[in-house]
Amino acid sequence: MRPISLAALTLLVAMPLAAQVAKRDTTAKQDTTARRDTTAAQVPDTGPLSLVREQFSYEGGSRDPFVSLLKSGDVRPLISDLKLVGIYYDERYTARSVAVLRDITTAKRYRVRISDVLGRLKVAQIRPRDVVFTVQEFGYERQETLSLAKQEVTP
């Protein structure tokens, strides 16, 4: 096919389509202006507005994606809420050492050994005077140490 006849064919097809689009645009403008004029006069005053909130109920087969992954039991106890009360340290077998902790907010007592987990805290080490925890937060790990209160020596 020649380039001139291809251009002529394209013009013949495109002209009726452009006319239809232009006609559709003018009728849409006329409809919206007519609606504006009539709706302003027809809207009655209904009083105070009430908002209806959309609610969603998940009925899928797996876990609900709208429920938080952190449960309150997973978060507690925090390292700042714990007080080290006592350590029973075994020098021969350090894996048998036990630390006693108290949650100062709930007065709950915990007896922990190495590799025990309390919420996001994992006991990494028990030493004669302190306990080392691995804290897991937001995909990162850091270590925190709780020490026994210093004993006062009376003269």
RAQUISUL-V885156 format. One record per residue. N is the residue number from 1. RES is the residue in one letter. PSI is psi in whole degrees, -180 to 180 (none if undefined). BURIAL is 1 if it has 16 or more other ideal C-beta (glycine too) atoms within 10 Angstrom, else 0. D_LAST is the distance of its C-alpha to the last C-alpha in whole Angstrom. Layout:
BEGIN
n = (N:N)
res = (RES:RES)
psi = (PSI:PSI)
burial = (BURIAL:BURIAL)
d_last = (D_LAST:D_LAST)
END
This chain:
BEGIN
n = (1:2:3:4:5:6:7:8:9:10:11:12:13:14:15:16:17:18:19:20:21:22:23:24:25:26:27:28:29:30:31:32:33:34:35:36:37:38:39:40:41:42:43:44:45:46:47:48:49:50:51:52:53:54:55:56:57:58:59:60:61:62:63:64:65:66:67:68:69:70:71:72:73:74:75:76:77:78:79:80:81:82:83:84:85:86:87:88:89:90:91:92:93:94:95:96:97:98:99:100:101:102:103:104:105:106:107:108:109:110:111:112:113:114:115:116:117:118:119:120:121:122:123:124:125:126:127:128:129:130:131:132:133:134:135:136:137:138:139:140:141:142:143:144:145:146:147:148:149:150:151:152:153:154:155)
res = (M:R:P:I:S:L:A:A:L:T:L:L:V:A:M:P:L:A:A:Q:V:A:K:R:D:T:T:A:K:Q:D:T:T:A:R:R:D:T:T:A:A:Q:V:P:D:T:G:P:L:S:L:V:R:E:Q:F:S:Y:E:G:G:S:R:D:P:F:V:S:L:L:K:S:G:D:V:R:P:L:I:S:D:L:K:L:V:G:I:Y:Y:D:E:R:Y:T:A:R:S:V:A:V:L:R:D:I:T:T:A:K:R:Y:R:V:R:I:S:D:V:L:G:R:L:K:V:A:Q:I:R:P:R:D:V:V:F:T:V:Q:E:F:G:Y:E:R:Q:E:T:L:S:L:A:K:Q:E:V:T:P)
psi = (144:153:-32:-44:-31:-41:-40:-41:-40:-42:-39:-35:-37:-30:-46:-34:-41:-37:-39:-41:-43:-42:-41:-40:-42:-37:-34:-39:-41:-39:-42:-37:-37:-39:-40:-43:-41:-33:-30:-34:-24:-13:114:159:115:-1:-153:145:144:134:135:122:135:133:148:133:120:124:28:175:-22:-163:150:120:-11:-4:139:143:-25:119:158:-31:-28:-28:-39:152:151:157:-32:-18:-11:143:132:118:-44:158:130:97:129:110:-33:-48:93:-20:-20:2:147:138:141:124:152:132:118:-18:-35:-5:23:143:141:134:118:153:178:135:10:152:131:100:-115:10:135:132:115:-37:145:122:172:-30:-3:167:134:126:148:118:126:111:125:39:-1:153:139:162:137:149:133:132:155:150:145:138:135:134:124:133:none)
burial = (0:0:0:0:0:0:0:0:0:0:0:0:0:0:0:0:0:0:0:0:0:0:0:0:0:0:0:0:0:0:0:0:0:0:0:0:0:0:0:0:0:0:0:0:0:0:0:0:0:0:0:0:0:0:0:0:0:0:0:0:0:0:0:0:0:0:0:0:0:0:0:0:0:0:0:1:1:0:0:0:0:1:0:1:0:0:1:0:0:0:0:0:0:0:0:0:1:0:1:0:1:1:1:0:0:0:0:0:0:1:0:1:0:1:0:0:0:1:1:1:1:1:1:1:0:1:0:0:0:0:1:0:1:1:1:0:0:0:0:0:0:0:0:0:0:1:0:1:0:0:0:0:0:0:0)
d_last = (114:115:112:114:115:111:110:113:112:108:110:112:109:106:109:109:105:104:107:105:102:103:105:102:99:102:102:98:98:101:99:96:97:99:96:94:97:97:94:93:96:95:91:90:87:85:82:79:78:76:74:74:71:72:70:70:70:69:71:71:70:66:63:64:63:62:59:56:55:51:50:47:46:46:44:41:38:37:34:33:33:31:27:26:24:24:25:26:27:30:29:33:35:33:36:35:31:31:29:29:30:30:33:31:35:36:33:35:33:34:33:34:35:37:40:39:41:40:42:42:39:39:36:37:34:30:28:24:22:26:29:32:35:39:40:44:45:49:50:47:43:40:37:34:30:28:24:21:19:16:13:10:6:4:0)
END
